[in-house]
C-alpha cells in the first residue's frame, strides 16, 4: 500500500511524502524493489530496500 501525505518541507518539489505499508507473513529480512512512475515534475525513481520484520 503506497499513499501520499502533504509534506511540511518548504523546499520546492517537496509537496508530498510517500508512506508505504508492507505486510509479511513471517519474520525475516526481505528485499523490496520498487519503481515509482514519473510525474510532471520528477523522473522515475528506483529504490532497493531491505526490510526487517520481527
DSSP file (Angstrom, degrees, kcal/mol; ACC not computed):
  #  RESIDUE AA STRUCTURE BP1 BP2  ACC     N-H-->O    O-->H-N    N-H-->O    O-->H-N    TCO  KAPPA ALPHA  PHI   PSI    X-CA   Y-CA   Z-CA
    1    1 A X              0   0    0      0, 0.0    20,-3.1     0, 0.0     2,-0.4   0.000 360.0 360.0 360.0 125.4    0.0    0.0    0.0
    2    2 A X  E     +A   20   0A   0     18,-0.2     2,-0.3    16,-0.0    18,-0.2  -0.991 360.0 164.8-128.0 125.4    1.5    3.3   -1.0
    3    3 A X  E     -A   19   0A   0     16,-2.7    16,-3.2    -2,-0.4     2,-0.4  -0.910  28.1-125.3-137.2 166.0   -0.1    6.7   -0.3
    4    4 A X  E     -A   18   0A   0     -2,-0.3     2,-0.3    14,-0.2    14,-0.2  -0.908  18.1-171.3-116.3 138.7    0.9   10.3   -0.3
    5    5 A X  E     -A   17   0A   0     12,-2.3    12,-3.1    -2,-0.4    -2,-0.0  -0.943  38.5 -93.6-122.2 147.7    0.6   12.8    2.6
    6    6 A X  E     -A   16   0A   0     -2,-0.3     2,-0.3    10,-0.2    10,-0.3  -0.331  45.1-129.8 -58.0 141.1    1.2   16.6    2.4
    7    7 A X        -     0   0    0      8,-1.3    -1,-0.1     7,-0.2     7,-0.0  -0.700  12.9-152.2 -97.1 146.5    4.8   17.4    3.3
    8    8 A X        +     0   0    0     -2,-0.3     2,-0.4     2,-0.0    -1,-0.1   0.362  64.0 116.5 -90.8   3.0    5.8   20.1    5.8
    9    9 A X        -     0   0    0      5,-0.3     5,-0.1     1,-0.1    -2,-0.1  -0.613  55.2-156.8 -75.4 122.5    9.1   20.5    3.9
   10   10 A X        +     0   0    0     -2,-0.4    -1,-0.1     3,-0.1     3,-0.1   0.533  56.9 109.9 -80.2  -4.6    9.2   24.1    2.5
   11   11 A X  S >  S-     0   0    0      1,-0.1     3,-1.7     3,-0.1    -2,-0.0  -0.366  82.2 -92.3 -72.2 149.9   11.7   23.3   -0.3
   12   12 A X  T 3  S+     0   0    0      1,-0.2    -1,-0.1     2,-0.1    -2,-0.0  -0.324 111.6  23.0 -59.4 139.6   10.5   23.3   -4.0
   13   13 A X  T 3  S+     0   0    0     -3,-0.1     2,-0.4     1,-0.1     3,-0.3   0.430  91.6 107.6  84.8  -0.6    9.3   19.9   -5.2
   14   14 A X    <   +     0   0    0     -3,-1.7    -5,-0.3     1,-0.2    -7,-0.2  -0.370  32.2 130.7-104.3  52.9    8.6   18.6   -1.6
   15   15 A X        +     0   0    0     -2,-0.4    -8,-1.3     1,-0.1     2,-0.3   0.704  69.9  20.0 -80.0 -20.0    4.8   18.7   -1.9
   16   16 A X  E     -A    6   0A   0     -3,-0.3     2,-0.4   -10,-0.3   -10,-0.2  -0.985  62.8-138.4-149.0 156.2    4.1   15.2   -0.6
   17   17 A X  E     -A    5   0A   0    -12,-3.1   -12,-2.3    -2,-0.3     2,-0.5  -0.923  25.1-125.7-113.8 142.7    5.7   12.4    1.4
   18   18 A X  E     -A    4   0A   0     -2,-0.4     2,-0.5   -14,-0.2   -14,-0.2  -0.769  21.3-167.2 -90.5 127.9    5.4    8.8    0.4
   19   19 A X  E     -A    3   0A   0    -16,-3.2   -16,-2.7    -2,-0.5     2,-0.4  -0.971   7.6-168.3-115.1 122.2    4.0    6.5    3.0
   20   20 A X  E     -A    2   0A   0     -2,-0.5     2,-0.5   -18,-0.2   -18,-0.2  -0.930   7.5-163.2-117.8 133.9    4.5    2.8    2.3
   21   21 A X        -     0   0    0    -20,-3.1     2,-0.3    -2,-0.4    -2,-0.0  -0.967  10.1-175.7-115.8 126.4    2.8   -0.1    4.2
   22   22 A X        -     0   0    0     -2,-0.5     2,-0.4     2,-0.0    -2,-0.0  -0.899   9.3-158.3-118.6 149.9    4.2   -3.7    3.8
   23   23 A X        -     0   0    0     -2,-0.3     2,-0.4     0, 0.0    -2,-0.0  -0.995   7.6-170.2-130.0 128.5    2.8   -6.9    5.2
   24   24 A X        -     0   0    0     -2,-0.4     3,-0.1     1,-0.1     4,-0.0  -0.905  20.7-147.9-117.1 146.2    4.9  -10.0    5.7
   25   25 A X  S    S+     0   0    0     -2,-0.4     2,-0.3     1,-0.2    -1,-0.1   0.675  84.1  18.4 -85.0 -18.4    3.6  -13.5    6.7
   26   26 A X  S    S-     0   0    0      2,-0.0    -1,-0.2     0, 0.0    27,-0.1  -0.987  88.4 -92.2-149.2 157.7    6.7  -14.4    8.6
   27   27 A X        +     0   0    0     -2,-0.3     2,-0.3    27,-0.1    27,-0.2  -0.250  68.8  91.6 -66.5 156.4    9.7  -12.7   10.3
   28   28 A X  E    S-B   53   0B   0     25,-2.0    25,-3.3     2,-0.1     2,-0.5  -0.899  77.4 -64.7 150.7-175.2   12.9  -12.2    8.4
   29   29 A X  E     -B   52   0B   0     -2,-0.3     2,-0.4    23,-0.2    23,-0.2  -0.945  50.6-170.4-108.3 122.7   14.8   -9.8    6.2
   30   30 A X  E     -B   51   0B   0     21,-2.9    21,-3.1    -2,-0.5     2,-0.3  -0.941  19.1-132.9-120.9 130.3   13.1   -9.2    2.9
   31   31 A X  E     -B   50   0B   0     -2,-0.4     2,-0.4    19,-0.2    19,-0.2  -0.624  23.6-167.1 -77.6 138.9   14.4   -7.4   -0.2
   32   32 A X  E     -B   49   0B   0     17,-2.9    17,-3.1    -2,-0.3     2,-0.4  -0.996   6.1-172.2-128.8 127.6   12.0   -4.9   -1.7
   33   33 A X  E     +B   48   0B   0     -2,-0.4     2,-0.4    15,-0.2    15,-0.2  -0.966  11.8 170.7-116.8 134.9   12.4   -3.3   -5.1
   34   34 A X  E     -B   47   0B   0     13,-2.2    13,-2.8    -2,-0.4     2,-0.5  -1.000  20.3-161.8-145.6 148.2   10.1   -0.5   -6.3
   35   35 A X  E     -B   46   0B   0     -2,-0.4     2,-0.4    11,-0.2    11,-0.2  -0.990  14.6-149.8-128.5 122.4    9.9    1.9   -9.1
   36   36 A X  E     -B   45   0B   0      9,-2.7     9,-1.0    -2,-0.5     3,-0.1  -0.753  24.7-112.6 -94.1 137.0    7.8    5.0   -8.9
   37   37 A X        -     0   0    0     -2,-0.4     2,-0.1     7,-0.2     8,-0.1  -0.295  36.9-102.3 -64.0 148.3    6.3    6.4  -12.0
   38   38 A X        -     0   0    0      6,-0.1     5,-0.2     1,-0.1     2,-0.2  -0.408  37.1-157.5 -69.3 149.4    7.5    9.7  -13.2
   39   39 A X        -     0   0    0      3,-1.1     3,-0.4     4,-0.1    -1,-0.1  -0.497  39.1 -83.5-112.4-173.1    5.3   12.7  -12.5
   40   40 A X  S    S+     0   0    0      1,-0.2    -2,-0.1    -2,-0.2     3,-0.0   0.854 128.5  31.1 -60.2 -34.7    5.1   16.1  -14.2
   41   41 A X  S    S+     0   0    0      2,-0.1     2,-0.3   -28,-0.0    -1,-0.2   0.435 118.6  47.5-108.2  -1.5    8.0   17.5  -12.1
   42   42 A X        -     0   0    0     -3,-0.4    -3,-1.1    -5,-0.0     2,-0.1  -0.968  70.0-123.0-142.5 154.7   10.1   14.4  -11.5
   43   43 A X        -     0   0    0     -2,-0.3    -4,-0.1    -5,-0.2     2,-0.1  -0.388  53.9 -72.5 -85.1 171.8   11.7   11.5  -13.3
   44   44 A X        -     0   0    0     -6,-0.1     2,-0.4    -2,-0.1    -7,-0.2  -0.402  49.0-147.8 -66.0 141.3   11.1    7.9  -12.3
   45   45 A X  E     -B   36   0B   0     -9,-1.0    -9,-2.7    -2,-0.1     2,-0.4  -0.916   6.9-159.2-112.9 138.6   12.7    6.8   -9.0
   46   46 A X  E     -B   35   0B   0     -2,-0.4     2,-0.4   -11,-0.2   -11,-0.2  -0.960  10.1-171.7-117.4 137.1   14.0    3.3   -8.3
   47   47 A X  E     -B   34   0B   0    -13,-2.8   -13,-2.2    -2,-0.4     2,-0.5  -0.978  14.6-164.9-130.2 139.9   14.6    2.1   -4.8
   48   48 A X  E     +B   33   0B   0     -2,-0.4     2,-0.3   -15,-0.2   -15,-0.2  -0.991  24.8 174.4-120.5 118.6   16.2   -1.1   -3.4
   49   49 A X  E     -B   32   0B   0    -17,-3.1   -17,-2.9    -2,-0.5     2,-0.5  -0.879  29.6-145.2-125.3 154.1   15.4   -1.7    0.3
   50   50 A X  E     -B   31   0B   0     -2,-0.3     2,-0.5   -19,-0.2   -19,-0.2  -0.992  21.4-160.6-114.7 122.6   15.9   -4.4    2.9
   51   51 A X  E     -B   30   0B   0    -21,-3.1   -21,-2.9    -2,-0.5     2,-0.6  -0.903   5.0-151.1-107.8 126.0   13.0   -4.7    5.3
   52   52 A X  E     -B   29   0B   0     -2,-0.5     2,-0.5   -23,-0.2   -23,-0.2  -0.864  10.9-166.7 -97.3 120.9   13.5   -6.3    8.7
   53   53 A X  E      B   28   0B   0    -25,-3.3   -25,-2.0    -2,-0.6    -2,-0.0  -0.931 360.0 360.0-108.7 124.8   10.3   -8.0   10.0
   54   54 A X              0   0    0     -2,-0.5   -27,-0.1   -27,-0.2    -1,-0.1   0.396 360.0 360.0-111.8 360.0   10.4   -9.0   13.7
